[in-house]
Amino acid sequence: MRKANIERKTKETDIRVDLVLDAAGPVDIATGIGFFDHMLTLLATHGMLALHLSARGDLEVDRHHTVEDTGLALGTALKEALGDKRGINRFGSALIPMDEALSMCALDLSGRGSLHLELGLSAKLLRIKQIGDFEVELVEEFLRAFANAAGMTLHIRTLAGRNSHHIVEAAFKALGRAVETAVRLDPRRGAQIPSSKGAL
């Protein structure tokens, strides 16, 4: 089983991640931020992951530290669980609808972390700053931290959508499906590393 157990403790947050790539559940998320828990649950469920994630942060200050550090911890766990990445697909993509919203996600477990995000929410931020108890701008903070820590080139783009909740939900579902494809072992590849360079 490809798995990782990560603990990240700072003066601002205390986070534990137990991740298994080869088991579709269970999923148990507790960050103290309801909407964020919901999005992480969608990511893990559609990523066919077993994930236990608990986070305690200085929410009395704001949610930024908890969200960003959760991205760092989860990305680190994914990178560790993948090891040298022998036999994986490496690339993953998904096109996911959520009612009127449509999200595209494409990623490469290249070892080079970067985020390229076009959620189409920036124009709405002037009037919609939060979804439930979650600041919309923190979506980008989580995704950037997750991609950088995982060593993942990550593209997410909203192709359609009016409802902010639907737009973000479609993005997290698409990310989950793309992760599931990328980490999946391809028996045709055997123990080969999916790179013409022989290393990732």
Secondary structure, DSSP 8 states (H G I E B T S, - for coil): --EEEEEEE-SSEEEEEEEETTS---EEEE-S-HHHHHHHHHHHHHTT-EEEEEEEE-TTT-SHHHHHHHHHHHHHHHHHHHTT-TTB--EEEEEEEETTEEEEEEEE--S--EEEEE-S-GGGTTT--EETTEETTHHHHHHHHHHHHHT-EEEEEEEE-S-HHHHHHHHHHHHHHHHHHHH-B-TTTTT--SSTTS--
